[in-house]
Amino acid sequence: MKMVWFILCGFALLFMNPGTSLAGVNNNVMYDGRSLIIDGQHKILFSGSIHYPRSTPQMWPSLIAKAKEGGIDVIQTYVFWNLHEPQKGQFVFNGRSDIVAFMKEVHRQGLYVCLRIGPFIESEWTYGGFPVWLRNIPGIVFRSDNEPYKAEMQRFTAKIVDLMKSNELYASQGGPIILSQIENEYKNVESAFHERGPPYVLWAASMAEGFQTGVPWVMCKQDDAPGAVINACNGMKCGETFAGPNAPNKPAIWTEDWTSQYQVYGEEPYLRRAEDIAYHVALFIAKNKGSYVNYYMYHGGTNFGRTASEFVTTSYYDEAPLDEYGMPNEPKYSHLKELHAAVKLSISPLLAGEQTVVNLGQSQTAYVYKAKSGECAAFLVNNGSKDAIVQFQNSPYQLYPKSISILPDCKSVAFNTGKVSAQHATRSWTPTQKFDSHQNWQEYNEPIPTYDNTSLRQNIIVDQMRTTNDLSDYLWYTFSFQHDSPNPESTLNVQTRGHVLHSFVNGVLVGSGHGVHRNAGFALESKVNLNKGINHVSLLSAMVGLPDNGAYLERRDYGLHSVKIDGKDFSTYAWGYQVGLSGENLQIYTDTSKVQWHRLSSIKHPMTWYKTLFDEPAGNDPVALNLGSMGKGEVWINGQSIGRYWVSFHTPKGTPSQTWYHVPRSFLKPTGNLLVLIEEETGVDPVKISLDRISVAKVCALVSETHLHPVSTWMYQRTSGNLNNTRQNPGRKPTAKLRCPPNSYISKILYASYGNPSGDCKTYAAGSCHSEDSTAVVQKACLGKRRCSVSVSSEKFGDPCPRISKTLLVDAQCA
């Protein structure tokens, strides 16, 4: 088998045979057909995506530490071009954009980095990470064999690579970066570029390798990744869908294992179970000899400002192992931690052994890895929908439906992907401050512009994106016309490719409408009463993010494309335009003195600004604004936008897609914090807004006698080249473990049942078998403590039903 060695040496990349080394050089990153090789050691690596601009620098240390505690070896992040170069040649690398500080924090905590430069990233980030000024370059065609685009892509990539090199952040320099990515899921669009696609792939790979970073490059979803570039898989089931490396000397890498799905306004969230994630990770490692798995996302965070792509919510991947606020999502976080530990117990035979596939049944398979030293690890896979008893090496094993049992010694089961022993946790939102005093609110009505007070004018309907250059979500389209008909009632018909439209005639709102995700365009018909004489039409088109995927992004157009009144077409007419709102342009969310504010009115007008002041809540728990009483707009805290909100756009189940909006603690000062909102709709009530504290209110454990001990109870030692796994305390029973967050304790046992309770941690009830001592035993073990353990054992609870397998369910309150 060949081995590829990357080293920053000032010359070309070297292709070397196994066992070759360069004396005196440290932190080399190589690979072969089995895995990445770092400092001469083959590695199986678990990675987690944490995007630096989707949190704050103050949150980074805690997020990285929790990832490390969860068994993560690598932090993976995109590089966000439009964040770093909003204007051509003007670079930003501070605050949430301080990628170097983020890398150094990862390094300080002893983890590696996979740097996904792109520079097209998609990522549900506005315009896929491209700066909007890029589309204004003459003759440019994004992501193709196009000279203007390639020149810009190479220039920005070089900027990032040079920044990393100058800070000695590549592993070849002793830094944390062990992998880099060029392009992103290009195979999805390559065919659209015809003969301009394949040459671009070759050029991108060659360009990347030419930077001689000393670490490998990857291309995800690019089965024909050329040369030394590794092709990687993205998706939820790469153990089933990945065709494998395109060369025998490349390892199997999974760059995006989606831990849930991003959410869009108007749609229900997708919730992926911990058992499903664990199953497919274990399958990829066992079946595909996978050696690198990245969770996308491990922490999603917040799409601050206007950074979300079209219709994507401000909260991003809240169902990841770490939620939007950085708190562990249980049981997902701990179940995956157990998986990582079980795989690491098996790492020696996985990396040094040969794979053998053993058929155990119609839907059951064993993947066995046995090294010459005798070390052995096995993965017993049940791909069926029912329990199965299989025989493996003359011993019976029970396999739960759609699950994998990991045997680090080919004998004892350390972990099963379908059996969750970790606790479940339930979040709560508790108001810490209510903004219910009318006297503390002030409002400012956004002026509705007319043709006469616009300065940007054309005799056609213009493209919104090209006109605003993404300086604002909003573009006013205005015109004035003479109406001489004695009949004042007319019909205004507008067709738009924008996301939201508010129609005003003579300063009065006559209609509003919006599109939906993947079908943004729509028509809005409104009945209007016209004045005899001059009438003023003002149409406010609003975007909810720019597109982030697809071919020919530079050709997309948005905004109005047809306007008719009683059938008369005004598309070619004298139009006046205003980019952005007046309050935006004056930045009244930072300096409120620039306009005249008024006391809160009982009549709610559309396009109204609201402001109030508040003090920082006590404590360190994360906080969020409950905007359930509002409609659609954007909100700022002390001049910093925490994102768009759209509470009025309900899911098919009739609930808002997002109600709470994260306010990072670092945005706040002790007193006098300025809260400003722009609200587009009527029928809202700002006095019902509250600032809520987010905490874990309940923890629940559901553990049976058939559950396994935590992987942490395993001990292993190498003797005579063998890995001997034994259990600590062989007589120990399965245990229900509960843990409240720091600075809180178990204040109440809400429910406890030892026997055969029905249901799960969300809904439960006592079964036909129930120990009357259940609550008393659990109270004695847990009340007043931050964490506790209770053995699933009749020695503690008595035996209410002999010869029946017992389960313990405990639901507890944290305070």
C-alpha positions, 0 to 999 in steps of 0.5 A, a space after each residue: 500500500 502506498 502512503 502519501 506524505 505532505 510536508 512543507 518543504 518549499 518544493 513539490 509534494 512528496 510521494 513516499 513508501 511506508 516507513 520512510 521518514 525525515 529525521 528532525 521533522 515533527 508534526 508531519 501529516 501523512 495518509 495511507 489507505 487506512 487513515 491519516 498518519 500524524 507524527 507517525 501514528 495512524 489515527 481514527 479521529 472524531 471531529 465536530 463542526 463549530 463555526 467561529 462566527 456563529 458564536 462569540 469569542 467568549 463562548 469559544 473556550 467552553 464550546 471547545 472544552 465540551 467538544 473535547 470532553 465529548 470525545 472530539 479530536 478535531 474541530 472543523 470549520 468553514 472560512 466565511 469569505 463575505 465575513 472576512 472581505 465584505 468589500 474587495 481588498 478590505 479584510 476583517 479578522 476581529 471579534 467573531 471574525 477572528 479566525 486566528 484566535 479561534 484556531 489558537 484556542 483549539 490548539 491551546 486545548 490540544 485538539 486538531 483543526 480541519 479548515 474548510 476554505 472553500 471558498 464556496 461553503 453553502 452552510 446555510 450562510 448567505 450567498 454560500 459565503 461569497 461576497 456580493 461584490 463578486 458578482 459585479 466583476 465583468 464576465 465572471 461565472 462562479 465555480 467554473 473554468 472561468 478566469 475572473 472567478 479563478 483569479 478571485 478564488 485563488 487570491 482569497 485562498 492565498 490570503 487565508 493560507 498565508 494567514 495560517 502560515 504566518 501564525 504557524 497554524 499548520 501541523 507541519 509548523 507545529 500548529 493544529 491544522 491537519 486537513 484543509 478543504 478546497 471547494 464544497 460539494 461541487 459534484 452537485 452542480 458540476 454537470 450544469 457547467 458542462 465542459 467548464 466543470 471538470 477542468 475547474 476541478 483539476 485546477 482547484 486541486 492543483 491550485 490548492 496543492 501548490 500552496 504546499 501547506 504540509 497537510 492533505 487537502 480534501 474535496 467533499 462529495 467529489 468522487 473524482 477528486 484528483 491527484 493527492 486530494 482525498 474524496 470525502 463523503 457528506 450525508 447521514 448514511 455514509 456507511 451505506 452510500 459512500 462509494 469509497 476512496 477513489 484510490 487505494 492509498 486514500 483513507 475513508 473520510 466523512 466530512 459531514 455527518 448531519 446531526 439534525 438538519 437546518 431549520 427554515 421558517 415555516 417548516 417543522 424541525 427535523 430531529 435525528 435520534 442519537 441512536 441513528 447517528 451512532 449506528 451510522 458512524 459505527 457502520 462507517 468505521 466497521 464496514 468502510 474502514 472509516 477513520 475520520 468522522 465529522 459531526 455537522 454540526 457539533 454546535 450550530 450556534 446563531 446566525 447573527 445579523 443577516 448572515 442566514 441564507 434564504 428562509 433559514 432561521 436565526 437559530 442554527 442546528 439547535 439539535 446538535 450535540 451542543 445546542 445553540 447556547 452551548 449546553 449539551 443536548 442529552 442524550 445525544 451528547 453523552 451517547 456519542 461520547 460513549 460511542 467514541 470511547 468504545 471505538 477508541 477501545 478498539 483502535 489498535 486492531 482497527 488500525 493494524 488488523 485485517 477486516 473479515 466480514 462474517 454473515 450472521 443472518 439475513 440482516 446481521 453481519 460481523 465486521 471483525 478486525 484481527 491484528 497479527 499480535 492477536 488483538 481483535 475487535 468486532 462490530 456486530 451489525 443488525 440492519 433489521 427492524 427486529 431484535 435478533 440473537 446471533 452466534 458469534 465465535 460460539 457465543 450468543 449475542 442479542 442485537 437490538 433493531 437497527 443497532 451495532 454492538 462493539 466488542 473491543 476484544 471480540 468477546 464482551 460488548 462494550 457499547 450498543 448504538 441502539 441502547 441509550 443509557 445517558 440521561 435525557 435533559 429538558 430545557 426551560 425558559 424562565 423570564 428574568 425580565 419582562 418588558 411590560 411597562 408601556 412607559 418604558 417603550 418608545 416607537 418611531 414609524 418608518 417613513 413610507 417613501 414616495 417617488 418624489 423623495 427618492 434619488 435613485 431612479 430608472 425607467 424599469 423595474 430593477 433587480 433587488 440584489 444588484 441594487 442593494 448589493 446586500 447592504 440591506 434586506 429591503 428595497 423600496 420600489 416607488 412610482 406615482 401616477 395620475 388616476 382620472 377614473 370616477 371609480 376609486 376601487 382598483 386592483 393592484 397586482 404584483 409579481 415578485 421574486 423577493 421573499 416578502 412584499 408589503 404594498 402601500 398606496 398613498 401611505 396606507 398598507 393595502 396588502 402583504 405576502 411572502 413566499 416559502 423556502 425553495 419557492 420564494 416567488 409569489 404574486 400579491 393581489 390587493 384591492 385599493 381605493 385610489 384618489 382622483 388625481 395623483 396616487 403614490 405606490 410604494 412597494 417594499 420588497 424584503 429578502 430573508 437571506 440570499 441563496 446559498 446553493 446551486 449553479 450560476 448564483 451570479 445570475 440569480 435575480 430577485 425583487 419585483 418583476 411585474 406590477 399592474 393596476 387594473 391590468 395596466 402594466 407599469 413595468 416600464 415606467 418612471 420608478 424611484 428606489 430607496 435602498 434600505 429603511 430610513 432607520 437602517 441608514 441612520 443606524 438608529 439601533 446604535 444612536 437613537 437620537 437621530 430621529 424623534 421617538 414617541 410614546 408607545 401607541 395603542 395603534 400598531 402601524 406596520 414598519 415601526 421601530 421600538 426601543 427600550 432599556 434593560 439591565 443585565 440579568 444576574 447569573 451566567 446562564 444563557 439568555 434569549 428574547 422571547 419574541 412570541 408576541 411579535 411578527 417579523 423583523 430584526 433585533 439589535 442589542 447595544 447596536 449588535 444584531 442578534 438576527 432576523 426574527 419571523 414569529 408570525 410564519 408558522 409551521 404546518 402544526 401552527 407554531 412559530 419556527 423560532 420564538 426565542 432569540 439568543 442574546 450572548 452575555 458578551 453583548 450585554 453590559 451591567 445596566 442600560 442595555 439598548 434593545 431596538 427592533 424593526 417590526 414589519 407587521 401590525 397586530 404585535 405587542 412589544 410589552 409582552 416581550 421578555 428576556 428569558 433564562 435558559 436552563 436544564 429544568 429536568 433530567 431523566 434516566 431510563 435504564 434496564 437490567 439489559 443495559 450495558 455499563 458505561 464504557 468508562 468502566 472498562 479498563 484495558 492493558 496491553 500484555 504481551 502485545 495483546 489487548 485484554 479488556 475486563 470490566 471493573 467490578 464484574 458484579 456491578 449492576 447497570 446504573 441510572 445516572 442523573 446530573 444537573 448543570 453546574 450551580 444547580 441540584 436535584 430539588 425534586 423527584 417528579 417520578 420514579 418507577 422500578 419495575 416495567 414502567 411504560 413509555 419513555 422520558 417524555 411520557 410515562 406511566 407505571 406498568 403492571 410491575 412497580 416497586 412501592 419503594 421506588 420514589 423513596 430509594 431515589 429520593 434518598 440517593 439523589 435529593 439535594 445533590 448535583 449528580 447521583 447514581 442509582 443501581 438497577 437492582 432488586 437489592 435496593 428496590 426489592 423484587 416486585 415481580 420475580 423472573 421479569 426483567 426490570 427497568 428503572 425510570 427516574 424523572 427529576 427536577 433541577 433547581 
